[in-house]
Amino acid sequence: MLRRTGPHESERRFTHSFAVAPGDTDFRSCRGSLYNIAMPNRAYASLWVRNFDETSMLSHFEHFLATIPLAAGPPGFTELVIRAVDSAESPIEEFDLRAQPMTPADIVALTREHLASDVCFEVAALWDLWIRDMETASWKKQAERLHVSCFGPEYDQGIFAESGHFMVDLGFEHLFTGHAGLLSAETSQVARPEHPDEARFLMWMSQPKNLREYQEKTRENIQKLMGWMRTAEETLPIERLRLWSEGEENFEARLDEILAVR
């Protein structure tokens, strides 16, 4: 049975910046696989759609959700939050989607009665990415959280103009860029370790076999992201697409650079 979550039940609140609430460990499923877990940077995708308005919003939302490369195991979609006016307002409704498999059409059906030009629909989902576990020094494909916001044209004073009609929090930046500049074509860009965990990590990556595996797994994560964005462009009338992150001046160029390194 689908469960609505009330304000007293949920410690987590989505906003367009997808901040992590104090004590919320669900959003940090990579903990133990990072060395810089204090404030890890995040990566994002912003997509603008031609002729996006209130009448086409739900159709575009359903089609975009259908492009997400969901994790192999259930649940794919895990949560839906519906907001109005701006992110400072309490959610209109919240749904826990984990109890049963939900399709994009099912999710859109839950939003339909709230359709307006000043609403935002936020969906959490899982997708599979390669993660290196620091403790075991092994790689595993793991279901990681991503978060999709669909902004109505008038939501939050037209935030779509800056953030896109769809904005996706893709997860931790290093899953696509690697740590410490290790995957840069310029070896001089490798950062000096500032913590014992960083030093151990760099020592491990000084072995060519380990570095090569790191490159391969990171490239696979990038390829999954790029494949998703291509599918979105083929499915929707995308006017503009931007990949960006908190730590990289030019995230897209960084991804291209890593893909080109052999």
GUBA-547193 format. One record per residue (C-alpha): residue in one letter; x negated, y negated, z. Coordinates in Angstrom, 3 decimals. Example, Ala and Ser with C-alpha at 12.3 -4.5 7.8 and 13.67 -1.06 7.14 Angstrom:
<atoms>
A	-12.300	4.500	7.800
S	-13.670	1.060	7.140
</atoms>
This chain:
<atoms>
M	0.000	0.000	0.000
L	-1.223	-3.477	-0.886
R	-1.969	-5.496	2.246
R	-1.635	-9.243	2.647
T	-4.221	-10.670	5.016
G	-3.213	-13.512	7.282
P	-5.461	-16.312	8.559
H	-5.777	-14.597	11.949
E	-7.088	-11.411	10.326
S	-9.686	-12.722	7.940
E	-13.008	-14.109	9.079
R	-14.040	-14.708	5.501
R	-12.860	-17.600	3.337
F	-13.787	-18.034	-0.289
T	-14.603	-21.532	-1.491
H	-15.981	-22.641	-4.802
S	-19.455	-22.574	-3.256
F	-18.875	-19.056	-1.834
A	-20.584	-19.830	1.457
V	-21.150	-16.891	3.787
A	-19.290	-17.210	7.050
P	-21.238	-16.769	10.290
G	-21.302	-13.139	11.325
D	-20.036	-11.924	7.946
T	-22.297	-9.052	6.959
D	-20.184	-7.776	4.061
F	-21.581	-10.436	1.749
R	-25.177	-9.456	2.602
S	-25.153	-5.896	1.347
C	-28.746	-6.296	0.192
R	-30.044	-6.828	3.706
G	-32.983	-4.512	4.272
S	-33.878	-4.674	0.583
L	-35.220	-8.239	0.643
Y	-38.183	-9.854	2.275
N	-36.818	-13.391	2.108
I	-33.416	-12.773	3.689
A	-33.312	-16.029	5.679
M	-31.699	-18.072	2.900
P	-31.687	-16.099	-0.355
N	-30.800	-18.113	-3.444
R	-27.777	-17.090	-5.475
A	-27.071	-16.905	-9.199
Y	-23.953	-18.063	-11.035
A	-22.183	-18.049	-14.373
S	-19.892	-20.879	-15.488
L	-17.603	-20.473	-18.488
W	-15.409	-23.068	-20.164
V	-12.505	-21.897	-22.343
R	-11.029	-23.778	-25.309
N	-7.410	-24.911	-24.911
F	-7.307	-23.853	-21.264
D	-4.219	-25.215	-19.508
E	-1.503	-24.147	-17.103
T	0.405	-22.219	-19.765
S	-2.625	-20.178	-20.877
M	-4.316	-19.856	-17.488
L	-2.951	-16.449	-16.465
S	-3.594	-14.901	-19.860
H	-7.215	-16.075	-19.853
F	-7.586	-14.974	-16.219
E	-6.371	-11.451	-16.983
H	-8.598	-11.149	-20.051
F	-11.652	-12.382	-18.160
L	-11.090	-9.962	-15.282
A	-10.887	-7.156	-17.843
T	-14.421	-7.940	-19.040
I	-16.050	-7.388	-15.617
P	-18.333	-4.299	-15.609
L	-16.900	-2.864	-12.405
A	-18.785	-0.426	-10.189
A	-18.493	3.248	-11.085
G	-16.840	4.091	-7.768
P	-13.656	2.579	-6.332
P	-12.574	0.053	-5.427
G	-13.413	-2.225	-8.322
F	-11.489	-5.319	-7.225
T	-11.503	-5.846	-3.468
E	-9.812	-9.145	-2.621
L	-7.624	-11.900	-4.052
V	-7.293	-15.388	-2.569
I	-4.898	-18.022	-3.924
R	-5.576	-21.682	-3.142
A	-3.912	-24.969	-4.021
V	-5.093	-28.581	-4.216
D	-8.715	-28.034	-3.076
S	-11.016	-25.775	-1.052
A	-10.366	-27.714	2.171
E	-6.783	-26.421	2.241
S	-5.941	-23.071	3.840
P	-5.206	-20.335	1.280
I	-1.626	-19.923	0.115
E	-1.995	-16.148	0.107
E	-4.703	-13.527	0.567
F	-4.571	-9.905	-0.543
D	-6.780	-6.994	0.438
L	-7.024	-4.965	-2.796
R	-9.065	-2.048	-1.473
A	-6.180	0.270	-0.547
Q	-5.371	1.200	-4.152
P	-6.908	0.700	-7.605
M	-5.839	-2.623	-9.092
T	-5.920	-3.559	-12.762
P	-6.321	-7.127	-14.060
A	-2.609	-7.072	-14.935
D	-1.754	-6.047	-11.363
I	-3.802	-8.933	-9.981
V	-2.238	-11.459	-12.340
A	1.214	-10.238	-11.279
L	0.351	-11.203	-7.687
T	-0.603	-14.729	-8.767
R	2.277	-15.459	-11.126
E	4.672	-17.083	-8.654
H	1.941	-19.530	-7.611
L	0.965	-20.668	-11.096
A	0.370	-24.432	-11.237
S	-2.238	-26.752	-12.665
D	-3.760	-27.393	-9.225
V	-4.340	-23.802	-8.087
C	-7.448	-21.656	-7.870
F	-7.451	-17.866	-8.042
E	-10.438	-16.166	-6.408
V	-11.214	-12.477	-6.845
A	-13.932	-10.386	-5.238
A	-15.153	-7.294	-7.059
L	-18.006	-4.779	-7.060
W	-20.502	-4.064	-9.827
D	-23.501	-1.746	-9.907
L	-27.000	-3.264	-9.824
W	-30.463	-1.871	-9.161
I	-31.663	-2.625	-5.634
R	-35.101	-1.942	-4.160
D	-34.881	-0.877	-0.539
M	-37.807	-2.368	1.348
E	-37.836	0.251	4.078
T	-37.953	3.277	1.775
A	-39.612	1.516	-1.202
S	-37.119	3.326	-3.436
W	-34.696	2.132	-6.086
K	-30.982	2.810	-6.026
K	-28.062	1.649	-8.089
Q	-25.755	0.044	-5.579
A	-22.320	-1.553	-5.662
E	-22.872	-5.293	-5.117
R	-20.265	-7.989	-4.570
L	-19.445	-10.652	-7.125
H	-16.849	-13.401	-6.850
V	-14.789	-14.961	-9.615
S	-13.025	-18.319	-9.330
C	-10.461	-19.389	-11.904
F	-9.854	-23.138	-11.585
G	-6.645	-24.791	-12.702
P	-7.174	-28.036	-14.647
E	-6.163	-30.241	-11.693
Y	-7.595	-28.137	-8.857
D	-10.025	-30.011	-6.602
Q	-9.880	-33.169	-8.746
G	-10.764	-31.293	-11.911
I	-13.752	-29.336	-10.597
F	-13.616	-27.165	-13.725
A	-15.374	-29.947	-15.646
E	-18.504	-29.339	-13.580
S	-18.129	-25.676	-12.599
G	-16.260	-24.111	-15.532
H	-12.752	-22.744	-15.858
F	-14.334	-19.554	-14.547
M	-17.215	-19.620	-12.106
V	-18.826	-16.374	-11.008
D	-21.064	-15.906	-8.000
L	-23.220	-13.108	-9.415
G	-25.072	-12.315	-6.197
F	-28.656	-12.820	-5.135
E	-30.865	-14.591	-7.662
H	-33.821	-12.245	-7.152
L	-31.807	-9.315	-8.531
F	-32.270	-10.987	-11.934
T	-35.515	-12.931	-11.537
G	-37.585	-10.821	-9.159
H	-39.488	-12.165	-6.158
A	-42.369	-14.584	-5.876
G	-42.877	-15.120	-9.617
L	-44.097	-11.526	-10.036
L	-42.210	-11.027	-13.278
S	-43.421	-14.241	-14.876
A	-45.562	-14.051	-17.972
E	-48.002	-16.351	-16.158
T	-49.723	-14.464	-13.334
S	-50.817	-17.787	-11.824
Q	-47.176	-18.413	-10.883
V	-47.149	-15.656	-8.250
A	-46.408	-17.260	-4.879
R	-48.656	-16.841	-1.858
P	-47.113	-14.710	0.919
E	-45.848	-16.652	3.917
H	-44.646	-13.689	5.953
P	-45.996	-10.164	6.664
D	-43.059	-8.643	4.761
E	-43.985	-10.712	1.719
A	-47.602	-9.595	1.976
R	-46.563	-5.929	2.149
F	-44.243	-6.395	-0.798
L	-46.955	-8.037	-2.922
M	-49.427	-5.325	-1.934
W	-46.968	-2.686	-3.094
M	-46.428	-4.532	-6.366
S	-50.184	-4.793	-6.971
Q	-49.958	-1.194	-8.182
P	-49.234	-1.265	-11.961
K	-46.754	1.625	-11.744
N	-44.695	-0.128	-9.069
L	-44.727	-3.453	-10.894
R	-43.696	-1.764	-14.144
E	-40.756	-0.100	-12.394
Y	-39.801	-3.451	-10.858
Q	-39.785	-5.031	-14.313
E	-37.685	-2.218	-15.754
K	-35.037	-2.280	-13.034
T	-34.787	-6.073	-13.080
R	-34.461	-6.050	-16.876
E	-31.615	-3.548	-16.586
N	-29.814	-5.912	-14.200
I	-30.346	-8.791	-16.640
Q	-29.115	-6.686	-19.554
K	-25.954	-5.801	-17.643
L	-25.309	-9.509	-17.002
M	-26.014	-10.470	-20.607
G	-23.818	-7.648	-21.893
W	-20.970	-8.880	-19.712
M	-21.339	-12.443	-20.981
R	-21.337	-11.227	-24.606
T	-18.146	-9.276	-23.951
A	-16.559	-12.379	-22.403
E	-17.492	-14.424	-25.483
E	-15.974	-11.777	-27.747
T	-12.788	-11.555	-25.660
L	-12.047	-15.203	-24.879
P	-12.353	-18.444	-26.868
I	-15.420	-19.527	-24.901
E	-16.392	-23.119	-25.580
R	-19.454	-23.187	-23.338
L	-21.314	-20.723	-21.113
R	-23.962	-21.579	-18.557
L	-26.062	-19.253	-16.398
W	-27.658	-21.031	-13.462
S	-29.038	-20.442	-9.985
E	-30.009	-22.243	-6.813
G	-33.735	-21.568	-7.093
E	-34.555	-21.744	-10.802
E	-34.752	-24.995	-12.743
N	-33.743	-23.092	-15.901
F	-32.265	-19.728	-14.945
E	-31.390	-18.729	-18.511
A	-34.923	-19.394	-19.743
R	-36.273	-17.376	-16.829
L	-34.135	-14.390	-17.800
D	-35.267	-14.641	-21.418
E	-38.876	-14.747	-20.257
I	-38.500	-11.589	-18.170
L	-36.785	-9.755	-21.002
A	-39.632	-10.702	-23.342
V	-42.439	-9.454	-21.073
R	-43.723	-5.990	-21.970
</atoms>
